[in-house]
Amino acid sequence: MALNKEEVNVEVARFGKNAADTGNASVQIALLTKRIAKLNAHIKNNGQDPIARRSLLILVGKRRRLLNYLAKTDREEYLKVLAALSLRK
């Protein structure tokens, strides 16, 4: 499930340093969290969709790797992102 431009811009404004800061780990984690939420809703309605389930697992793995990277490099930002996105680790 892809995100539209408005959803991306909202997350970039919320977590990025400027409007073009889409490569920041915090922004990427926020965007992945949005995509994961959309895929979860899709899987609840369409339980027999193995491709969506695999995509969900791939996205969760990417988000986990980015969270691990952020925890190693910038602990304060990591804790801020966890609190803002209501993630538990």
PyMOL Python script that loads the backbone (N, CA, C, O; Angstrom):
from pymol import cmd

cmd.read_pdbstr("""\
ATOM      1  N   MET A   1       0.831  -1.165   0.000  1.00  0.00           N
ATOM      2  CA  MET A   1       0.000   0.000   0.000  1.00  0.00           C
ATOM      3  C   MET A   1       0.886   1.243   0.000  1.00  0.00           C
ATOM      4  O   MET A   1       1.613   1.500   0.960  1.00  0.00           O
ATOM      5  N   ALA A   2       0.820   1.977  -1.043  1.00  0.00           N
ATOM      6  CA  ALA A   2       1.670   3.160  -1.186  1.00  0.00           C
ATOM      7  C   ALA A   2       1.057   4.350  -0.457  1.00  0.00           C
ATOM      8  O   ALA A   2      -0.156   4.419  -0.256  1.00  0.00           O
ATOM      9  N   LEU A   3       1.905   5.266  -0.072  1.00  0.00           N
ATOM     10  CA  LEU A   3       1.460   6.491   0.579  1.00  0.00           C
ATOM     11  C   LEU A   3       1.312   7.581  -0.474  1.00  0.00           C
ATOM     12  O   LEU A   3       2.091   7.649  -1.424  1.00  0.00           O
ATOM     13  N   ASN A   4       0.304   8.436  -0.296  1.00  0.00           N
ATOM     14  CA  ASN A   4       0.170   9.535  -1.243  1.00  0.00           C
ATOM     15  C   ASN A   4       1.082  10.695  -0.818  1.00  0.00           C
ATOM     16  O   ASN A   4       1.663  10.678   0.267  1.00  0.00           O
ATOM     17  N   LYS A   5       1.192  11.675  -1.674  1.00  0.00           N
ATOM     18  CA  LYS A   5       2.159  12.759  -1.476  1.00  0.00           C
ATOM     19  C   LYS A   5       1.870  13.568  -0.213  1.00  0.00           C
ATOM     20  O   LYS A   5       2.798  14.016   0.460  1.00  0.00           O
ATOM     21  N   GLU A   6       0.603  13.756   0.109  1.00  0.00           N
ATOM     22  CA  GLU A   6       0.252  14.529   1.293  1.00  0.00           C
ATOM     23  C   GLU A   6       0.691  13.814   2.571  1.00  0.00           C
ATOM     24  O   GLU A   6       1.189  14.447   3.502  1.00  0.00           O
ATOM     25  N   GLU A   7       0.505  12.498   2.612  1.00  0.00           N
ATOM     26  CA  GLU A   7       0.924  11.732   3.783  1.00  0.00           C
ATOM     27  C   GLU A   7       2.441  11.780   3.962  1.00  0.00           C
ATOM     28  O   GLU A   7       2.939  11.896   5.081  1.00  0.00           O
ATOM     29  N   VAL A   8       3.156  11.691   2.864  1.00  0.00           N
ATOM     30  CA  VAL A   8       4.619  11.763   2.922  1.00  0.00           C
ATOM     31  C   VAL A   8       5.053  13.136   3.408  1.00  0.00           C
ATOM     32  O   VAL A   8       5.942  13.239   4.254  1.00  0.00           O
ATOM     33  N   ASN A   9       4.438  14.194   2.886  1.00  0.00           N
ATOM     34  CA  ASN A   9       4.818  15.551   3.283  1.00  0.00           C
ATOM     35  C   ASN A   9       4.557  15.807   4.759  1.00  0.00           C
ATOM     36  O   ASN A   9       5.325  16.514   5.412  1.00  0.00           O
ATOM     37  N   VAL A  10       3.477  15.238   5.292  1.00  0.00           N
ATOM     38  CA  VAL A  10       3.168  15.417   6.712  1.00  0.00           C
ATOM     39  C   VAL A  10       4.256  14.778   7.579  1.00  0.00           C
ATOM     40  O   VAL A  10       4.714  15.379   8.551  1.00  0.00           O
ATOM     41  N   GLU A  11       4.663  13.570   7.227  1.00  0.00           N
ATOM     42  CA  GLU A  11       5.686  12.880   8.016  1.00  0.00           C
ATOM     43  C   GLU A  11       7.056  13.549   7.874  1.00  0.00           C
ATOM     44  O   GLU A  11       7.815  13.607   8.841  1.00  0.00           O
ATOM     45  N   VAL A  12       7.375  14.050   6.692  1.00  0.00           N
ATOM     46  CA  VAL A  12       8.650  14.744   6.491  1.00  0.00           C
ATOM     47  C   VAL A  12       8.672  16.032   7.317  1.00  0.00           C
ATOM     48  O   VAL A  12       9.689  16.363   7.926  1.00  0.00           O
ATOM     49  N   ALA A  13       7.554  16.753   7.336  1.00  0.00           N
ATOM     50  CA  ALA A  13       7.494  17.981   8.127  1.00  0.00           C
ATOM     51  C   ALA A  13       7.585  17.677   9.618  1.00  0.00           C
ATOM     52  O   ALA A  13       8.142  18.465  10.383  1.00  0.00           O
ATOM     53  N   ARG A  14       7.044  16.549  10.026  1.00  0.00           N
ATOM     54  CA  ARG A  14       7.017  16.192  11.449  1.00  0.00           C
ATOM     55  C   ARG A  14       8.380  15.712  11.960  1.00  0.00           C
ATOM     56  O   ARG A  14       8.777  16.051  13.075  1.00  0.00           O
ATOM     57  N   PHE A  15       9.098  14.922  11.147  1.00  0.00           N
ATOM     58  CA  PHE A  15      10.336  14.316  11.624  1.00  0.00           C
ATOM     59  C   PHE A  15      11.596  14.825  10.932  1.00  0.00           C
ATOM     60  O   PHE A  15      12.696  14.627  11.450  1.00  0.00           O
ATOM     61  N   GLY A  16      11.468  15.468   9.787  1.00  0.00           N
ATOM     62  CA  GLY A  16      12.641  15.907   9.049  1.00  0.00           C
ATOM     63  C   GLY A  16      13.164  17.243   9.532  1.00  0.00           C
ATOM     64  O   GLY A  16      12.487  17.968  10.261  1.00  0.00           O
ATOM     65  N   LYS A  17      14.376  17.555   9.117  1.00  0.00           N
ATOM     66  CA  LYS A  17      14.978  18.825   9.471  1.00  0.00           C
ATOM     67  C   LYS A  17      14.505  19.941   8.552  1.00  0.00           C
ATOM     68  O   LYS A  17      14.460  21.104   8.955  1.00  0.00           O
ATOM     69  N   ASN A  18      14.148  19.589   7.308  1.00  0.00           N
ATOM     70  CA  ASN A  18      13.556  20.543   6.379  1.00  0.00           C
ATOM     71  C   ASN A  18      12.594  19.787   5.456  1.00  0.00           C
ATOM     72  O   ASN A  18      12.390  18.585   5.631  1.00  0.00           O
ATOM     73  N   ALA A  19      12.008  20.471   4.486  1.00  0.00           N
ATOM     74  CA  ALA A  19      10.978  19.865   3.644  1.00  0.00           C
ATOM     75  C   ALA A  19      11.523  18.806   2.689  1.00  0.00           C
ATOM     76  O   ALA A  19      10.766  17.962   2.210  1.00  0.00           O
ATOM     77  N   ALA A  20      12.814  18.839   2.407  1.00  0.00           N
ATOM     78  CA  ALA A  20      13.399  17.878   1.464  1.00  0.00           C
ATOM     79  C   ALA A  20      14.182  16.776   2.167  1.00  0.00           C
ATOM     80  O   ALA A  20      14.933  16.046   1.520  1.00  0.00           O
ATOM     81  N   ASP A  21      14.020  16.647   3.461  1.00  0.00           N
ATOM     82  CA  ASP A  21      14.814  15.709   4.254  1.00  0.00           C
ATOM     83  C   ASP A  21      14.119  14.347   4.332  1.00  0.00           C
ATOM     84  O   ASP A  21      13.675  13.934   5.404  1.00  0.00           O
ATOM     85  N   THR A  22      14.027  13.659   3.207  1.00  0.00           N
ATOM     86  CA  THR A  22      13.356  12.359   3.187  1.00  0.00           C
ATOM     87  C   THR A  22      14.296  11.204   3.481  1.00  0.00           C
ATOM     88  O   THR A  22      13.834  10.085   3.705  1.00  0.00           O
ATOM     89  N   GLY A  23      15.592  11.439   3.486  1.00  0.00           N
ATOM     90  CA  GLY A  23      16.552  10.376   3.716  1.00  0.00           C
ATOM     91  C   GLY A  23      16.899  10.162   5.183  1.00  0.00           C
ATOM     92  O   GLY A  23      17.582   9.198   5.529  1.00  0.00           O
ATOM     93  N   ASN A  24      16.439  11.039   6.025  1.00  0.00           N
ATOM     94  CA  ASN A  24      16.709  10.939   7.454  1.00  0.00           C
ATOM     95  C   ASN A  24      16.102   9.645   8.000  1.00  0.00           C
ATOM     96  O   ASN A  24      15.002   9.261   7.604  1.00  0.00           O
ATOM     97  N   ALA A  25      16.805   8.985   8.893  1.00  0.00           N
ATOM     98  CA  ALA A  25      16.337   7.708   9.437  1.00  0.00           C
ATOM     99  C   ALA A  25      15.007   7.865  10.161  1.00  0.00           C
ATOM    100  O   ALA A  25      14.159   6.976  10.082  1.00  0.00           O
ATOM    101  N   SER A  26      14.808   8.968  10.860  1.00  0.00           N
ATOM    102  CA  SER A  26      13.545   9.192  11.571  1.00  0.00           C
ATOM    103  C   SER A  26      12.379   9.301  10.606  1.00  0.00           C
ATOM    104  O   SER A  26      11.303   8.762  10.865  1.00  0.00           O
ATOM    105  N   VAL A  27      12.585   9.992   9.500  1.00  0.00           N
ATOM    106  CA  VAL A  27      11.536  10.139   8.492  1.00  0.00           C
ATOM    107  C   VAL A  27      11.235   8.786   7.853  1.00  0.00           C
ATOM    108  O   VAL A  27      10.072   8.439   7.646  1.00  0.00           O
ATOM    109  N   GLN A  28      12.278   8.025   7.542  1.00  0.00           N
ATOM    110  CA  GLN A  28      12.072   6.710   6.932  1.00  0.00           C
ATOM    111  C   GLN A  28      11.311   5.786   7.868  1.00  0.00           C
ATOM    112  O   GLN A  28      10.450   5.028   7.421  1.00  0.00           O
ATOM    113  N   ILE A  29      11.613   5.838   9.159  1.00  0.00           N
ATOM    114  CA  ILE A  29      10.914   5.006  10.131  1.00  0.00           C
ATOM    115  C   ILE A  29       9.439   5.408  10.200  1.00  0.00           C
ATOM    116  O   ILE A  29       8.561   4.547  10.263  1.00  0.00           O
ATOM    117  N   ALA A  30       9.171   6.704  10.187  1.00  0.00           N
ATOM    118  CA  ALA A  30       7.792   7.179  10.232  1.00  0.00           C
ATOM    119  C   ALA A  30       7.013   6.744   8.989  1.00  0.00           C
ATOM    120  O   ALA A  30       5.859   6.326   9.089  1.00  0.00           O
ATOM    121  N   LEU A  31       7.647   6.844   7.822  1.00  0.00           N
ATOM    122  CA  LEU A  31       6.973   6.438   6.586  1.00  0.00           C
ATOM    123  C   LEU A  31       6.722   4.927   6.561  1.00  0.00           C
ATOM    124  O   LEU A  31       5.663   4.476   6.124  1.00  0.00           O
ATOM    125  N   LEU A  32       7.693   4.159   7.027  1.00  0.00           N
ATOM    126  CA  LEU A  32       7.496   2.710   7.091  1.00  0.00           C
ATOM    127  C   LEU A  32       6.383   2.349   8.068  1.00  0.00           C
ATOM    128  O   LEU A  32       5.620   1.415   7.819  1.00  0.00           O
ATOM    129  N   THR A  33       6.284   3.071   9.164  1.00  0.00           N
ATOM    130  CA  THR A  33       5.231   2.809  10.136  1.00  0.00           C
ATOM    131  C   THR A  33       3.857   3.071   9.525  1.00  0.00           C
ATOM    132  O   THR A  33       2.915   2.317   9.771  1.00  0.00           O
ATOM    133  N   LYS A  34       3.737   4.129   8.734  1.00  0.00           N
ATOM    134  CA  LYS A  34       2.474   4.415   8.042  1.00  0.00           C
ATOM    135  C   LYS A  34       2.121   3.295   7.069  1.00  0.00           C
ATOM    136  O   LYS A  34       0.977   2.844   7.020  1.00  0.00           O
ATOM    137  N   ARG A  35       3.111   2.849   6.295  1.00  0.00           N
ATOM    138  CA  ARG A  35       2.864   1.778   5.325  1.00  0.00           C
ATOM    139  C   ARG A  35       2.492   0.479   6.024  1.00  0.00           C
ATOM    140  O   ARG A  35       1.630  -0.259   5.545  1.00  0.00           O
ATOM    141  N   ILE A  36       3.136   0.192   7.157  1.00  0.00           N
ATOM    142  CA  ILE A  36       2.836  -1.014   7.921  1.00  0.00           C
ATOM    143  C   ILE A  36       1.396  -0.963   8.433  1.00  0.00           C
ATOM    144  O   ILE A  36       0.691  -1.971   8.404  1.00  0.00           O
ATOM    145  N   ALA A  37       0.962   0.198   8.899  1.00  0.00           N
ATOM    146  CA  ALA A  37      -0.409   0.333   9.388  1.00  0.00           C
ATOM    147  C   ALA A  37      -1.420   0.090   8.263  1.00  0.00           C
ATOM    148  O   ALA A  37      -2.442  -0.564   8.472  1.00  0.00           O
ATOM    149  N   LYS A  38      -1.130   0.618   7.074  1.00  0.00           N
ATOM    150  CA  LYS A  38      -2.027   0.385   5.939  1.00  0.00           C
ATOM    151  C   LYS A  38      -2.070  -1.084   5.547  1.00  0.00           C
ATOM    152  O   LYS A  38      -3.140  -1.620   5.258  1.00  0.00           O
ATOM    153  N   LEU A  39      -0.912  -1.738   5.535  1.00  0.00           N
ATOM    154  CA  LEU A  39      -0.881  -3.158   5.193  1.00  0.00           C
ATOM    155  C   LEU A  39      -1.596  -4.000   6.239  1.00  0.00           C
ATOM    156  O   LEU A  39      -2.247  -4.986   5.894  1.00  0.00           O
ATOM    157  N   ASN A  40      -1.485  -3.630   7.512  1.00  0.00           N
ATOM    158  CA  ASN A  40      -2.203  -4.352   8.558  1.00  0.00           C
ATOM    159  C   ASN A  40      -3.706  -4.284   8.331  1.00  0.00           C
ATOM    160  O   ASN A  40      -4.406  -5.287   8.474  1.00  0.00           O
ATOM    161  N   ALA A  41      -4.197  -3.113   7.980  1.00  0.00           N
ATOM    162  CA  ALA A  41      -5.625  -2.963   7.710  1.00  0.00           C
ATOM    163  C   ALA A  41      -6.037  -3.806   6.503  1.00  0.00           C
ATOM    164  O   ALA A  41      -7.109  -4.410   6.505  1.00  0.00           O
ATOM    165  N   HIS A  42      -5.204  -3.849   5.492  1.00  0.00           N
ATOM    166  CA  HIS A  42      -5.495  -4.643   4.298  1.00  0.00           C
ATOM    167  C   HIS A  42      -5.543  -6.130   4.636  1.00  0.00           C
ATOM    168  O   HIS A  42      -6.426  -6.850   4.170  1.00  0.00           O
ATOM    169  N   ILE A  43      -4.598  -6.583   5.443  1.00  0.00           N
ATOM    170  CA  ILE A  43      -4.534  -8.009   5.787  1.00  0.00           C
ATOM    171  C   ILE A  43      -5.711  -8.415   6.668  1.00  0.00           C
ATOM    172  O   ILE A  43      -6.179  -9.550   6.582  1.00  0.00           O
ATOM    173  N   LYS A  44      -6.195  -7.506   7.513  1.00  0.00           N
ATOM    174  CA  LYS A  44      -7.371  -7.818   8.326  1.00  0.00           C
ATOM    175  C   LYS A  44      -8.596  -8.058   7.459  1.00  0.00           C
ATOM    176  O   LYS A  44      -9.425  -8.913   7.771  1.00  0.00           O
ATOM    177  N   ASN A  45      -8.710  -7.303   6.366  1.00  0.00           N
ATOM    178  CA  ASN A  45      -9.847  -7.472   5.455  1.00  0.00           C
ATOM    179  C   ASN A  45      -9.639  -8.623   4.475  1.00  0.00           C
ATOM    180  O   ASN A  45     -10.605  -9.269   4.066  1.00  0.00           O
ATOM    181  N   ASN A  46      -8.398  -8.884   4.098  1.00  0.00           N
ATOM    182  CA  ASN A  46      -8.073  -9.906   3.111  1.00  0.00           C
ATOM    183  C   ASN A  46      -7.043 -10.861   3.711  1.00  0.00           C
ATOM    184  O   ASN A  46      -5.855 -10.779   3.399  1.00  0.00           O
ATOM    185  N   GLY A  47      -7.494 -11.742   4.550  1.00  0.00           N
ATOM    186  CA  GLY A  47      -6.591 -12.616   5.273  1.00  0.00           C
ATOM    187  C   GLY A  47      -5.843 -13.610   4.414  1.00  0.00           C
ATOM    188  O   GLY A  47      -4.790 -14.103   4.818  1.00  0.00           O
ATOM    189  N   GLN A  48      -6.359 -13.915   3.244  1.00  0.00           N
ATOM    190  CA  GLN A  48      -5.741 -14.919   2.386  1.00  0.00           C
ATOM    191  C   GLN A  48      -4.846 -14.285   1.321  1.00  0.00           C
ATOM    192  O   GLN A  48      -4.799 -14.758   0.186  1.00  0.00           O
ATOM    193  N   ASP A  49      -4.148 -13.231   1.683  1.00  0.00           N
ATOM    194  CA  ASP A  49      -3.271 -12.534   0.737  1.00  0.00           C
ATOM    195  C   ASP A  49      -1.816 -12.743   1.155  1.00  0.00           C
ATOM    196  O   ASP A  49      -1.273 -11.942   1.915  1.00  0.00           O
ATOM    197  N   PRO A  50      -1.177 -13.813   0.665  1.00  0.00           N
ATOM    198  CA  PRO A  50       0.183 -14.115   1.125  1.00  0.00           C
ATOM    199  C   PRO A  50       1.220 -13.090   0.673  1.00  0.00           C
ATOM    200  O   PRO A  50       2.230 -12.901   1.351  1.00  0.00           O
ATOM    201  N   ILE A  51       0.991 -12.434  -0.446  1.00  0.00           N
ATOM    202  CA  ILE A  51       1.952 -11.439  -0.929  1.00  0.00           C
ATOM    203  C   ILE A  51       1.955 -10.223  -0.007  1.00  0.00           C
ATOM    204  O   ILE A  51       3.014  -9.664   0.282  1.00  0.00           O
ATOM    205  N   ALA A  52       0.781  -9.815   0.452  1.00  0.00           N
ATOM    206  CA  ALA A  52       0.707  -8.687   1.378  1.00  0.00           C
ATOM    207  C   ALA A  52       1.353  -9.049   2.709  1.00  0.00           C
ATOM    208  O   ALA A  52       2.008  -8.213   3.330  1.00  0.00           O
ATOM    209  N   ARG A  53       1.171 -10.287   3.149  1.00  0.00           N
ATOM    210  CA  ARG A  53       1.777 -10.722   4.412  1.00  0.00           C
ATOM    211  C   ARG A  53       3.308 -10.708   4.302  1.00  0.00           C
ATOM    212  O   ARG A  53       3.994 -10.288   5.234  1.00  0.00           O
ATOM    213  N   ARG A  54       3.828 -11.160   3.184  1.00  0.00           N
ATOM    214  CA  ARG A  54       5.277 -11.149   2.973  1.00  0.00           C
ATOM    215  C   ARG A  54       5.801  -9.717   2.909  1.00  0.00           C
ATOM    216  O   ARG A  54       6.853  -9.406   3.468  1.00  0.00           O
ATOM    217  N   SER A  55       5.067  -8.857   2.230  1.00  0.00           N
ATOM    218  CA  SER A  55       5.459  -7.447   2.153  1.00  0.00           C
ATOM    219  C   SER A  55       5.480  -6.813   3.535  1.00  0.00           C
ATOM    220  O   SER A  55       6.362  -6.015   3.849  1.00  0.00           O
ATOM    221  N   LEU A  56       4.506  -7.174   4.353  1.00  0.00           N
ATOM    222  CA  LEU A  56       4.461  -6.653   5.710  1.00  0.00           C
ATOM    223  C   LEU A  56       5.698  -7.078   6.501  1.00  0.00           C
ATOM    224  O   LEU A  56       6.292  -6.264   7.208  1.00  0.00           O
ATOM    225  N   LEU A  57       6.083  -8.333   6.388  1.00  0.00           N
ATOM    226  CA  LEU A  57       7.261  -8.817   7.104  1.00  0.00           C
ATOM    227  C   LEU A  57       8.535  -8.125   6.628  1.00  0.00           C
ATOM    228  O   LEU A  57       9.424  -7.836   7.429  1.00  0.00           O
ATOM    229  N   ILE A  58       8.625  -7.863   5.339  1.00  0.00           N
ATOM    230  CA  ILE A  58       9.786  -7.161   4.791  1.00  0.00           C
ATOM    231  C   ILE A  58       9.860  -5.737   5.355  1.00  0.00           C
ATOM    232  O   ILE A  58      10.932  -5.276   5.748  1.00  0.00           O
ATOM    233  N   LEU A  59       8.716  -5.045   5.390  1.00  0.00           N
ATOM    234  CA  LEU A  59       8.698  -3.677   5.900  1.00  0.00           C
ATOM    235  C   LEU A  59       9.025  -3.621   7.389  1.00  0.00           C
ATOM    236  O   LEU A  59       9.723  -2.714   7.843  1.00  0.00           O
ATOM    237  N   VAL A  60       8.520  -4.592   8.147  1.00  0.00           N
ATOM    238  CA  VAL A  60       8.825  -4.625   9.576  1.00  0.00           C
ATOM    239  C   VAL A  60      10.320  -4.842   9.793  1.00  0.00           C
ATOM    240  O   VAL A  60      10.911  -4.238  10.688  1.00  0.00           O
ATOM    241  N   GLY A  61      10.929  -5.693   8.985  1.00  0.00           N
ATOM    242  CA  GLY A  61      12.369  -5.922   9.082  1.00  0.00           C
ATOM    243  C   GLY A  61      13.173  -4.686   8.748  1.00  0.00           C
ATOM    244  O   GLY A  61      14.166  -4.393   9.414  1.00  0.00           O
ATOM    245  N   LYS A  62      12.755  -3.949   7.715  1.00  0.00           N
ATOM    246  CA  LYS A  62      13.445  -2.709   7.354  1.00  0.00           C
ATOM    247  C   LYS A  62      13.347  -1.686   8.484  1.00  0.00           C
ATOM    248  O   LYS A  62      14.322  -1.018   8.828  1.00  0.00           O
ATOM    249  N   ARG A  63      12.144  -1.582   9.051  1.00  0.00           N
ATOM    250  CA  ARG A  63      11.965  -0.629  10.144  1.00  0.00           C
ATOM    251  C   ARG A  63      12.812  -1.017  11.353  1.00  0.00           C
ATOM    252  O   ARG A  63      13.379  -0.152  12.020  1.00  0.00           O
ATOM    253  N   ARG A  64      12.898  -2.318  11.633  1.00  0.00           N
ATOM    254  CA  ARG A  64      13.712  -2.773  12.763  1.00  0.00           C
ATOM    255  C   ARG A  64      15.181  -2.429  12.549  1.00  0.00           C
ATOM    256  O   ARG A  64      15.858  -1.979  13.473  1.00  0.00           O
ATOM    257  N   ARG A  65      15.675  -2.642  11.325  1.00  0.00           N
ATOM    258  CA  ARG A  65      17.075  -2.312  11.041  1.00  0.00           C
ATOM    259  C   ARG A  65      17.336  -0.813  11.176  1.00  0.00           C
ATOM    260  O   ARG A  65      18.372  -0.405  11.700  1.00  0.00           O
ATOM    261  N   LEU A  66      16.396   0.005  10.702  1.00  0.00           N
ATOM    262  CA  LEU A  66      16.559   1.455  10.835  1.00  0.00           C
ATOM    263  C   LEU A  66      16.507   1.885  12.300  1.00  0.00           C
ATOM    264  O   LEU A  66      17.252   2.775  12.710  1.00  0.00           O
ATOM    265  N   LEU A  67      15.637   1.264  13.086  1.00  0.00           N
ATOM    266  CA  LEU A  67      15.573   1.586  14.511  1.00  0.00           C
ATOM    267  C   LEU A  67      16.867   1.201  15.216  1.00  0.00           C
ATOM    268  O   LEU A  67      17.351   1.941  16.072  1.00  0.00           O
ATOM    269  N   ASN A  68      17.430   0.048  14.861  1.00  0.00           N
ATOM    270  CA  ASN A  68      18.707  -0.357  15.455  1.00  0.00           C
ATOM    271  C   ASN A  68      19.809   0.631  15.099  1.00  0.00           C
ATOM    272  O   ASN A  68      20.621   0.992  15.951  1.00  0.00           O
ATOM    273  N   TYR A  69      19.840   1.070  13.844  1.00  0.00           N
ATOM    274  CA  TYR A  69      20.830   2.050  13.406  1.00  0.00           C
ATOM    275  C   TYR A  69      20.669   3.351  14.184  1.00  0.00           C
ATOM    276  O   TYR A  69      21.650   3.920  14.663  1.00  0.00           O
ATOM    277  N   LEU A  70      19.435   3.816  14.308  1.00  0.00           N
ATOM    278  CA  LEU A  70      19.187   5.072  15.004  1.00  0.00           C
ATOM    279  C   LEU A  70      19.548   4.958  16.488  1.00  0.00           C
ATOM    280  O   LEU A  70      20.047   5.916  17.079  1.00  0.00           O
ATOM    281  N   ALA A  71      19.299   3.802  17.087  1.00  0.00           N
ATOM    282  CA  ALA A  71      19.645   3.602  18.498  1.00  0.00           C
ATOM    283  C   ALA A  71      21.155   3.670  18.705  1.00  0.00           C
ATOM    284  O   ALA A  71      21.618   4.172  19.730  1.00  0.00           O
ATOM    285  N   LYS A  72      21.921   3.173  17.747  1.00  0.00           N
ATOM    286  CA  LYS A  72      23.374   3.200  17.866  1.00  0.00           C
ATOM    287  C   LYS A  72      23.946   4.595  17.631  1.00  0.00           C
ATOM    288  O   LYS A  72      24.898   4.994  18.301  1.00  0.00           O
ATOM    289  N   THR A  73      23.378   5.332  16.694  1.00  0.00           N
ATOM    290  CA  THR A  73      23.969   6.610  16.303  1.00  0.00           C
ATOM    291  C   THR A  73      23.447   7.790  17.105  1.00  0.00           C
ATOM    292  O   THR A  73      24.226   8.672  17.465  1.00  0.00           O
ATOM    293  N   ASP A  74      22.144   7.833  17.397  1.00  0.00           N
ATOM    294  CA  ASP A  74      21.547   8.994  18.070  1.00  0.00           C
ATOM    295  C   ASP A  74      20.470   8.511  19.030  1.00  0.00           C
ATOM    296  O   ASP A  74      19.302   8.404  18.656  1.00  0.00           O
ATOM    297  N   ARG A  75      20.858   8.222  20.257  1.00  0.00           N
ATOM    298  CA  ARG A  75      19.951   7.619  21.236  1.00  0.00           C
ATOM    299  C   ARG A  75      18.769   8.530  21.566  1.00  0.00           C
ATOM    300  O   ARG A  75      17.647   8.049  21.722  1.00  0.00           O
ATOM    301  N   GLU A  76      19.005   9.842  21.675  1.00  0.00           N
ATOM    302  CA  GLU A  76      17.922  10.774  22.001  1.00  0.00           C
ATOM    303  C   GLU A  76      16.869  10.805  20.903  1.00  0.00           C
ATOM    304  O   GLU A  76      15.672  10.779  21.187  1.00  0.00           O
ATOM    305  N   GLU A  77      17.309  10.858  19.656  1.00  0.00           N
ATOM    306  CA  GLU A  77      16.383  10.854  18.528  1.00  0.00           C
ATOM    307  C   GLU A  77      15.606   9.543  18.478  1.00  0.00           C
ATOM    308  O   GLU A  77      14.413   9.534  18.174  1.00  0.00           O
ATOM    309  N   TYR A  78      16.276   8.447  18.774  1.00  0.00           N
ATOM    310  CA  TYR A  78      15.650   7.126  18.815  1.00  0.00           C
ATOM    311  C   TYR A  78      14.503   7.095  19.822  1.00  0.00           C
ATOM    312  O   TYR A  78      13.410   6.623  19.511  1.00  0.00           O
ATOM    313  N   LEU A  79      14.753   7.594  21.013  1.00  0.00           N
ATOM    314  CA  LEU A  79      13.718   7.607  22.048  1.00  0.00           C
ATOM    315  C   LEU A  79      12.570   8.538  21.672  1.00  0.00           C
ATOM    316  O   LEU A  79      11.409   8.256  21.965  1.00  0.00           O
ATOM    317  N   LYS A  80      12.906   9.651  21.021  1.00  0.00           N
ATOM    318  CA  LYS A  80      11.875  10.593  20.587  1.00  0.00           C
ATOM    319  C   LYS A  80      10.968   9.961  19.524  1.00  0.00           C
ATOM    320  O   LYS A  80       9.750  10.131  19.559  1.00  0.00           O
ATOM    321  N   VAL A  81      11.572   9.233  18.585  1.00  0.00           N
ATOM    322  CA  VAL A  81      10.804   8.578  17.523  1.00  0.00           C
ATOM    323  C   VAL A  81       9.912   7.482  18.109  1.00  0.00           C
ATOM    324  O   VAL A  81       8.750   7.358  17.724  1.00  0.00           O
ATOM    325  N   LEU A  82      10.444   6.698  19.027  1.00  0.00           N
ATOM    326  CA  LEU A  82       9.644   5.649  19.660  1.00  0.00           C
ATOM    327  C   LEU A  82       8.418   6.234  20.358  1.00  0.00           C
ATOM    328  O   LEU A  82       7.318   5.692  20.255  1.00  0.00           O
ATOM    329  N   ALA A  83       8.616   7.333  21.062  1.00  0.00           N
ATOM    330  CA  ALA A  83       7.508   7.953  21.777  1.00  0.00           C
ATOM    331  C   ALA A  83       6.499   8.561  20.803  1.00  0.00           C
ATOM    332  O   ALA A  83       5.291   8.431  21.000  1.00  0.00           O
ATOM    333  N   ALA A  84       6.981   9.217  19.766  1.00  0.00           N
ATOM    334  CA  ALA A  84       6.080   9.895  18.829  1.00  0.00           C
ATOM    335  C   ALA A  84       5.235   8.906  18.018  1.00  0.00           C
ATOM    336  O   ALA A  84       4.084   9.191  17.687  1.00  0.00           O
ATOM    337  N   LEU A  85       5.814   7.747  17.701  1.00  0.00           N
ATOM    338  CA  LEU A  85       5.098   6.771  16.882  1.00  0.00           C
ATOM    339  C   LEU A  85       4.431   5.685  17.711  1.00  0.00           C
ATOM    340  O   LEU A  85       3.816   4.774  17.157  1.00  0.00           O
ATOM    341  N   SER A  86       4.544   5.768  19.020  1.00  0.00           N
ATOM    342  CA  SER A  86       3.962   4.778  19.943  1.00  0.00           C
ATOM    343  C   SER A  86       4.461   3.384  19.642  1.00  0.00           C
ATOM    344  O   SER A  86       3.682   2.432  19.605  1.00  0.00           O
ATOM    345  N   LEU A  87       5.768   3.262  19.425  1.00  0.00           N
ATOM    346  CA  LEU A  87       6.380   1.965  19.185  1.00  0.00           C
ATOM    347  C   LEU A  87       6.994   1.466  20.473  1.00  0.00           C
ATOM    348  O   LEU A  87       7.385   2.259  21.329  1.00  0.00           O
ATOM    349  N   ARG A  88       7.081   0.165  20.614  1.00  0.00           N
ATOM    350  CA  ARG A  88       7.757  -0.390  21.779  1.00  0.00           C
ATOM    351  C   ARG A  88       8.920  -1.225  21.280  1.00  0.00           C
ATOM    352  O   ARG A  88       8.833  -1.863  20.231  1.00  0.00           O
ATOM    353  N   LYS A  89       9.974  -1.217  22.011  1.00  0.00           N
ATOM    354  CA  LYS A  89      11.173  -1.940  21.584  1.00  0.00           C
ATOM    355  C   LYS A  89      11.788  -2.590  22.780  1.00  0.00           C
ATOM    356  O   LYS A  89      12.816  -3.258  22.660  1.00  0.00           O
TER     357      LYS A  89
END
""", "prot")
cmd.dss("prot")
cmd.show_as("cartoon", "prot")
cmd.util.cbc("prot")
cmd.orient("prot")
